[in-house]
C-alpha cells in the first residue's frame, strides 16, 4: 500500500512551521500509543498533540476529527492484516491453510498484536470506533478478499471466514481460554484451514 | 439448572430484615441492569445497592465482591446459552446445524442479546471481567460440550466452534458488518452448520 497523501485542511497553522519536519509521523505515532494505552474514549486530540510535542491545531490540520485520527492509526495497525488479501494470490488451492497460518502469525507477534487488540477493544465498546473499523474493514480488507472468490455470496463468505479468525483471536489472546490459548499455532492452522477453505472456495 | 443457593456471609446485617423478602432477586436484577448499562468498570456495589433499594452491606452479604456479583449476573444471562450443551443430546447427527440455529436464536432475541453483549464487552475490556467469564465459560459451557464429543482434543474443538460463534456474534450484532448483519439467520445456519459439525464430530 502506498502512503496516503497527508490530508491538509485550510491554511497550515503557524504551529506547522514550529513543529518542524516529521511532525505528521510523530502525531500518528503518538495517536497509536494513546489509543492503545488509553482506549478510544479516554484519548483526546489534546492528549495526542501533547504526546507528539505539537499544537492541537496541527493534529486537526493533518487528520481532522478524533475519528479521523483513529482511522489513520487503524490504517497503520491493519497494514499487516491487509496483506492477507495478497495470500489469495493466483490460486485458491490451499488458501484456507495459508490464510490461517498468515493470520495467526500476525497475532502471534506481540508488536502487531498489541495495537490490533487495542483497536478491537475500542471498536467493541464505542460506536464511533466501531463505525471507523467497519468502514475500514469493509472498504479495504473484505472487499479485496471477496473480489478474489468464485463462489455465491463472496462477501458473506469472506465475512464468515473473518468472523472465525476474529473469534479465535478473542478467545486465544484476549480472554485466554485454555487450551486454545496455549495450543500450538500449527495445530490451530490444521483445524481451521479446512473451514476457511470451504468458506472461500466451495459453492 | 436449579437456582443456586443464596450465598450468605456471617451474620445477616440488620439491613436484611429491613430490605424485606425478595431482596436477593432485586439485587441480582439491579446488578444485571447496572453492568449492562454502565459496563463493568463503572458499576459499583454501592450503585447496585442503591438501584435495588437496599444497603450495600446486604449486597456483600448475599454475593461478596463485585466480581462475585458479576459472576452471579453472568450466570443468569448465560442461562439460555447453557442450553446449547443440551442440544448435543443423544446423537451427534446434524448437531452442527442444530447448534448454529439454537445459538443464533438466542442472539436474534433482543431480550437475551442485550445482556450478553454487555457481558462480552465487559470481558473484552476488563481483565477481572474476562477472568470471571473465562472461569464461567470453561466450567459450565465448554466442559459440558466437550464431554459429549468423541474426537481427539474435544475441548480445543469445542472452543474452536465457540470461537466461530463468538466472532459471528461480534461482526453481526456488535460491529454490524454488512452483509453479515442483515443476512437471514437460516442462511448463516446453512453455511456455519457444516463447520461446527466438522469440529465436533470429525476426527
Boltz contact constraints between the chains, C-beta under 6 A:
constraints:
  - contact:
      token1: [A, 121]
      token2: [B, 124]
      max_distance: 6.0
  - contact:
      token1: [A, 121]
      token2: [B, 125]
      max_distance: 6.0
  - contact:
      token1: [A, 124]
      token2: [B, 121]
      max_distance: 6.0
  - contact:
      token1: [A, 124]
      token2: [B, 124]
      max_distance: 6.0
  - contact:
      token1: [A, 124]
      token2: [B, 174]
      max_distance: 6.0
  - contact:
      token1: [A, 125]
      token2: [B, 121]
      max_distance: 6.0
  - contact:
      token1: [A, 125]
      token2: [B, 125]
      max_distance: 6.0
  - contact:
      token1: [A, 130]
      token2: [B, 175]
      max_distance: 6.0
  - contact:
      token1: [A, 134]
      token2: [B, 175]
      max_distance: 6.0
  - contact:
      token1: [A, 134]
      token2: [B, 177]
      max_distance: 6.0
  - contact:
      token1: [A, 155]
      token2: [B, 179]
      max_distance: 6.0
  - contact:
      token1: [A, 156]
      token2: [B, 179]
      max_distance: 6.0
  - contact:
      token1: [A, 156]
      token2: [B, 183]
      max_distance: 6.0
  - contact:
      token1: [A, 159]
      token2: [B, 177]
      max_distance: 6.0
  - contact:
      token1: [A, 159]
      token2: [B, 180]
      max_distance: 6.0
  - contact:
      token1: [A, 160]
      token2: [B, 191]
      max_distance: 6.0
  - contact:
      token1: [A, 163]
      token2: [B, 167]
      max_distance: 6.0
  - contact:
      token1: [A, 163]
      token2: [B, 168]
      max_distance: 6.0
  - contact:
      token1: [A, 163]
      token2: [B, 171]
      max_distance: 6.0
  - contact:
      token1: [A, 164]
      token2: [B, 164]
      max_distance: 6.0
  - contact:
      token1: [A, 164]
      token2: [B, 167]
      max_distance: 6.0
  - contact:
      token1: [A, 166]
      token2: [B, 167]
      max_distance: 6.0
  - contact:
      token1: [A, 167]
      token2: [B, 163]
      max_distance: 6.0
  - contact:
      token1: [A, 167]
      token2: [B, 164]
      max_distance: 6.0
  - contact:
      token1: [A, 167]
      token2: [B, 166]
      max_distance: 6.0
  - contact:
      token1: [A, 167]
      token2: [B, 167]
      max_distance: 6.0
  - contact:
      token1: [A, 168]
      token2: [B, 163]
      max_distance: 6.0
  - contact:
      token1: [A, 171]
      token2: [B, 163]
      max_distance: 6.0
  - contact:
      token1: [A, 174]
      token2: [B, 124]
      max_distance: 6.0
  - contact:
      token1: [A, 175]
      token2: [B, 130]
      max_distance: 6.0
  - contact:
      token1: [A, 175]
      token2: [B, 134]
      max_distance: 6.0
  - contact:
      token1: [A, 177]
      token2: [B, 134]
      max_distance: 6.0
  - contact:
      token1: [A, 177]
      token2: [B, 159]
      max_distance: 6.0
  - contact:
      token1: [A, 179]
      token2: [B, 155]
      max_distance: 6.0
  - contact:
      token1: [A, 179]
      token2: [B, 156]
      max_distance: 6.0
  - contact:
      token1: [A, 180]
      token2: [B, 159]
      max_distance: 6.0
  - contact:
      token1: [A, 183]
      token2: [B, 156]
      max_distance: 6.0
  - contact:
      token1: [A, 191]
      token2: [B, 160]
      max_distance: 6.0
  - contact:
      token1: [A, 195]
      token2: [B, 195]
      max_distance: 6.0
